[in-house]
């Protein structure tokens, strides 16, 4: 979304200093999905306030029901983020972004288990043909096509 890209760029320019691979970033964007990252709760509130403020300028609003907050931290406390109209943003333990499961602990265990379960289900659907007396090379190709593609889909994210 071109407008969303422009809005976020204007709202968050020179705010936040989350460093990934030596480059400072504060968001991850794809189409109309947005992940806002900050090191502190105060910085996050400031960033969200700016997005709301600039959004109003262009008659755009954040959908609070689709918005979630996830804290990745060793400290055990709850974030209380309140947006416009005193609507509380839900804090979650995990969320799915571009098909990948992101968890509060930062590990990929849940994502890997989900991929394995999906690949196993795909194998079970094609079990008859994959365990038949077909040529081994053909069965390997079918396995790559029907099972490995499921296991590895989106894994580059």
Residue pairs with C-beta under 8 A, 6 or more apart in sequence:
1 31
1 32
3 58
3 60
4 29
4 32
4 34
4 60
5 29
7 51
7 54
7 55
7 58
7 60
8 27
8 29
8 34
8 51
10 54
11 47
11 50
11 51
11 53
11 54
11 55
12 26
12 27
12 36
12 47
12 50
12 51
15 26
15 43
15 46
15 47
15 50
16 24
16 25
16 26
16 37
16 38
16 39
16 43
16 47
17 24
17 26
17 39
18 24
18 25
18 26
18 37
18 38
18 39
19 25
25 37
26 36
26 37
26 38
26 47
27 34
27 35
27 36
27 37
28 34
28 35
28 37
28 97
29 35
30 98
33 97
33 98
35 97
36 44
36 47
36 48
36 51
38 44
38 47
41 79
44 69
44 79
44 81
45 81
48 62
48 81
48 83
51 62
52 62
52 83
52 84
55 61
55 62
61 84
62 83
62 84
64 83
64 84
64 87
64 89
67 83
67 89
67 90
68 89
68 90
68 91
68 92
68 95
69 79
69 81
69 89
69 90
69 91
69 92
70 91
70 92
70 93
70 94
70 95
70 102
70 104
71 77
71 79
71 91
71 104
72 104
72 105
72 106
78 91
79 91
80 88
81 88
81 89
81 91
82 88
82 89
83 89
93 103
93 104
94 101
94 102
94 103
94 104
94 110
95 101
95 102
96 102
97 157
98 154
98 157
99 153
99 154
99 157
100 111
100 154
100 157
101 110
101 111
101 114
102 111
103 109
103 110
103 111
115 150
115 151
115 152
115 155
116 151
118 150
118 151
119 147
119 148
119 150
119 151
122 146
122 147
122 150
122 151
123 130
123 143
123 146
123 147
125 146
126 142
126 146
126 147
129 139
129 142
130 139
130 142
130 143
130 146
130 147
132 139
134 142
